[in-house]
Amino acid sequence: MNNIDVNVMNSDIIRTFLSNALMDEVESFTENYIRMISEEALKSKIFRQYILLFVYFGVNSFVHEMGYNAEKMELDAGRICTDEIQTVEDLQNRIVYILSAGIELREENAQNRYQNVILTSTRFLQEHFADEDMSLNKVACEVNVSANHFSALFSQEMGQTFIEYLTALRMKKAKELLRCSDKRSGEIALEVGYKDSHYFSFLFRKTQGCTPSEYRNQKETLI
């Protein structure tokens, strides 16, 4: 067993892979990982079992460090580890299974976190859209995510950019005020978050297809 790459027993390799890998990279990673072990060492059933347990505990450690709920993964992967490994192919298949379980759990938790970020940010915007200093950076700070990541995540999950969503909220309120109040356009602009009434009118026409005055004078209620 002297011809074994020392990295085989480096738990950081497992942790780094689980932190960044895609599901379709698991098989190639596993193949390369097993290649670091000599054929002579792999002939030993005990050693094959040891390698599998090493990978399993590496995945389990990663899962707990990230604060994930690993109960289901522990049950399934633990059962896999207790069976005897007859061949190198068995070893490879079980490592693939265990690594895949870890990545799947990571993705599930990431998705849940993303959903919480979006839910919190949209609620915050619905409550504070009229703040004239409202910005992507301000909301990103509120949900404790970097501005760049939040921008990409928001667009991906909402199907529109942050500015488009904020503008839509403001326009919806502006139309309500135009229909249900006698406030002037400049007053409404301030009330929905725009200091510049001309810019408000420009945005209103751009997004609604008519000026605020034209909208107010229409007999039909626009949604």
C-alpha positions as CSV (number, residue, x, y, z in Angstrom):
1,M,0.0,0.0,0.0
2,N,3.0,2.3,-0.4
3,N,1.9,3.6,-3.8
4,I,-1.0,5.6,-2.6
5,D,-1.2,9.4,-3.2
6,V,-1.3,11.1,0.2
7,N,-4.1,13.3,-1.1
8,V,-6.4,10.3,-1.0
9,M,-6.5,10.8,2.8
10,N,-6.8,14.6,2.6
11,S,-10.3,15.5,3.8
12,D,-10.0,18.9,2.3
13,I,-10.3,17.3,-1.2
14,I,-13.7,16.0,-0.3
15,R,-14.8,19.3,1.3
16,T,-13.6,21.4,-1.6
17,F,-15.3,19.2,-4.1
18,L,-18.6,19.2,-2.2
19,S,-18.5,23.0,-1.8
20,N,-18.2,23.8,-5.5
21,A,-19.0,20.7,-7.7
22,L,-21.9,20.1,-10.0
23,M,-23.7,16.8,-9.9
24,D,-22.5,15.8,-13.3
25,E,-18.9,16.1,-12.1
26,V,-19.2,13.4,-9.4
27,E,-18.3,10.4,-11.6
28,S,-15.2,11.9,-13.1
29,F,-14.0,13.1,-9.7
30,T,-14.6,9.6,-8.3
31,E,-12.6,8.0,-11.1
32,N,-9.7,10.3,-10.6
33,Y,-9.9,9.8,-6.8
34,I,-9.6,6.0,-7.2
35,R,-6.8,6.4,-9.7
36,M,-4.7,7.9,-6.8
37,I,-4.8,4.5,-5.1
38,S,-2.5,1.7,-6.2
39,E,-4.1,-1.5,-7.8
40,E,-2.4,-3.5,-5.1
41,A,-4.0,-1.5,-2.3
42,L,-7.4,-1.8,-4.0
43,K,-7.2,-5.6,-3.9
44,S,-7.8,-5.5,-0.1
45,K,-11.5,-5.6,0.8
46,I,-10.7,-4.0,4.2
47,F,-8.9,-1.1,2.5
48,R,-11.7,-0.6,0.1
49,Q,-14.1,-0.4,3.0
50,Y,-11.8,2.0,4.7
51,I,-11.7,4.3,1.7
52,L,-15.5,4.3,1.5
53,L,-15.8,5.1,5.2
54,F,-13.3,7.9,4.8
55,V,-15.3,9.5,2.0
56,Y,-18.5,9.0,3.9
57,F,-17.3,10.7,7.1
58,G,-15.8,13.5,4.9
59,V,-19.2,14.1,3.4
60,N,-20.9,13.8,6.7
61,S,-18.5,16.3,8.3
62,F,-19.1,18.8,5.4
63,V,-22.9,18.4,5.8
64,H,-22.8,19.1,9.6
65,E,-20.3,22.0,9.2
66,M,-22.7,23.7,6.8
67,G,-25.6,23.2,9.2
68,Y,-27.6,21.1,6.9
69,N,-30.1,18.5,8.1
70,A,-28.3,15.3,7.3
71,E,-30.7,12.8,8.8
72,K,-31.9,11.3,5.5
73,M,-28.5,11.3,3.9
74,E,-27.0,9.6,7.0
75,L,-29.6,6.8,6.9
76,D,-29.1,6.0,3.2
77,A,-25.4,6.4,2.9
78,G,-24.8,4.7,6.2
79,R,-26.6,1.6,5.0
80,I,-24.5,1.6,1.8
81,C,-21.3,1.7,3.9
82,T,-22.2,-1.4,5.9
83,D,-22.4,-3.8,2.9
84,E,-19.3,-5.6,1.9
85,I,-17.5,-4.1,-1.2
86,Q,-16.7,-7.0,-3.6
87,T,-15.0,-5.0,-6.4
88,V,-13.4,-1.7,-7.2
89,E,-16.5,-0.9,-9.3
90,D,-18.6,-1.4,-6.2
91,L,-16.4,1.0,-4.4
92,Q,-16.7,3.6,-7.2
93,N,-20.4,3.3,-7.4
94,R,-20.8,3.8,-3.6
95,I,-18.5,6.8,-3.5
96,V,-20.6,8.3,-6.4
97,Y,-23.8,7.6,-4.4
98,I,-22.4,9.2,-1.2
99,L,-20.9,12.3,-2.9
100,S,-24.1,12.8,-4.9
101,A,-26.2,12.6,-1.7
102,G,-24.0,15.4,-0.2
103,I,-24.3,17.6,-3.3
104,E,-28.1,17.0,-3.5
105,L,-28.4,18.1,0.1
106,R,-26.3,21.2,-0.5
107,E,-28.4,22.2,-3.5
108,E,-31.7,21.6,-1.6
109,N,-30.5,23.9,1.3
110,A,-29.2,26.5,-1.2
111,Q,-32.5,26.6,-2.9
112,N,-34.3,27.0,0.4
113,R,-32.0,29.8,1.3
114,Y,-32.5,31.5,-2.0
115,Q,-36.2,31.3,-1.6
116,N,-35.9,32.9,1.9
117,V,-33.7,35.7,0.4
118,I,-36.3,36.4,-2.3
119,L,-39.2,36.3,0.1
120,T,-37.5,38.6,2.6
121,S,-36.4,41.1,-0.1
122,T,-39.8,41.3,-1.9
123,R,-41.5,41.9,1.5
124,F,-39.0,44.6,2.3
125,L,-39.6,46.3,-1.1
126,Q,-43.4,46.1,-0.7
127,E,-43.1,47.9,2.6
128,H,-40.4,50.4,1.6
129,F,-40.7,51.0,-2.2
130,A,-41.6,54.6,-1.6
131,D,-38.3,55.4,0.0
132,E,-36.5,57.7,-2.5
133,D,-33.1,56.2,-1.5
134,M,-34.3,52.6,-2.1
135,S,-31.6,50.7,-4.0
136,L,-30.3,47.2,-4.8
137,N,-27.4,47.7,-2.4
138,K,-29.8,48.6,0.4
139,V,-31.9,45.5,-0.1
140,A,-28.9,43.3,-0.6
141,C,-27.6,44.5,2.8
142,E,-31.0,43.8,4.4
143,V,-30.8,40.2,3.3
144,N,-27.1,39.8,4.0
145,V,-26.1,39.0,0.4
146,S,-23.5,40.7,-1.8
147,A,-25.0,43.1,-4.3
148,N,-23.8,41.3,-7.4
149,H,-25.0,37.9,-6.1
150,F,-28.4,39.4,-5.1
151,S,-28.9,41.1,-8.4
152,A,-28.3,37.8,-10.3
153,L,-30.4,35.8,-7.9
154,F,-33.3,38.2,-8.0
155,S,-33.4,38.2,-11.8
156,Q,-33.2,34.5,-11.9
157,E,-35.9,33.8,-9.4
158,M,-38.3,36.7,-10.2
159,G,-37.9,36.7,-14.0
160,Q,-37.2,40.5,-14.0
161,T,-34.5,42.8,-12.7
162,F,-34.6,44.5,-9.4
163,I,-35.2,47.9,-11.0
164,E,-38.1,46.5,-13.0
165,Y,-39.7,45.0,-9.9
166,L,-39.3,48.2,-7.9
167,T,-40.6,50.3,-10.8
168,A,-43.6,48.1,-11.1
169,L,-44.4,48.5,-7.4
170,R,-44.2,52.2,-7.7
171,M,-46.3,52.4,-10.8
172,K,-49.0,50.3,-9.3
173,K,-49.2,52.6,-6.3
174,A,-49.1,55.7,-8.6
175,K,-52.0,54.3,-10.7
176,E,-54.0,53.8,-7.5
177,L,-53.4,57.4,-6.4
178,L,-54.3,58.7,-9.8
179,R,-57.6,56.8,-9.8
180,C,-58.6,57.4,-6.2
181,S,-57.2,60.9,-5.2
182,D,-57.0,64.4,-6.5
183,K,-53.3,64.7,-5.8
184,R,-51.1,66.3,-8.5
185,S,-48.6,64.3,-10.5
186,G,-45.7,65.9,-8.6
187,E,-47.2,64.9,-5.2
188,I,-47.8,61.4,-6.4
189,A,-44.2,61.2,-7.7
190,L,-42.9,62.0,-4.2
191,E,-45.3,59.6,-2.6
192,V,-44.1,56.6,-4.6
193,G,-40.4,57.4,-4.3
194,Y,-39.4,59.9,-7.1
195,K,-38.1,63.4,-6.2
196,D,-38.2,64.4,-9.9
197,S,-41.7,64.7,-11.2
198,H,-40.5,64.9,-14.8
199,Y,-38.6,61.6,-14.4
200,F,-41.7,60.1,-12.8
201,S,-43.8,61.1,-15.8
202,F,-41.2,59.7,-18.2
203,L,-41.1,56.4,-16.4
204,F,-44.9,56.3,-16.2
205,R,-45.3,56.8,-19.9
206,K,-42.6,54.3,-20.7
207,T,-44.1,51.6,-18.6
208,Q,-47.8,52.3,-18.9
209,G,-48.0,53.7,-22.4
210,C,-49.6,57.0,-21.4
211,T,-48.9,60.0,-19.3
212,P,-50.2,60.2,-15.7
213,S,-52.8,62.8,-16.8
214,E,-54.0,60.6,-19.7
215,Y,-54.3,57.7,-17.3
216,R,-56.4,59.7,-14.9
217,N,-58.7,60.9,-17.6
218,Q,-59.4,57.5,-19.0
219,K,-62.8,56.2,-18.3
220,E,-61.7,52.5,-18.1
221,T,-59.8,51.4,-15.0
222,L,-56.4,50.1,-16.0
223,I,-54.8,47.2,-14.1
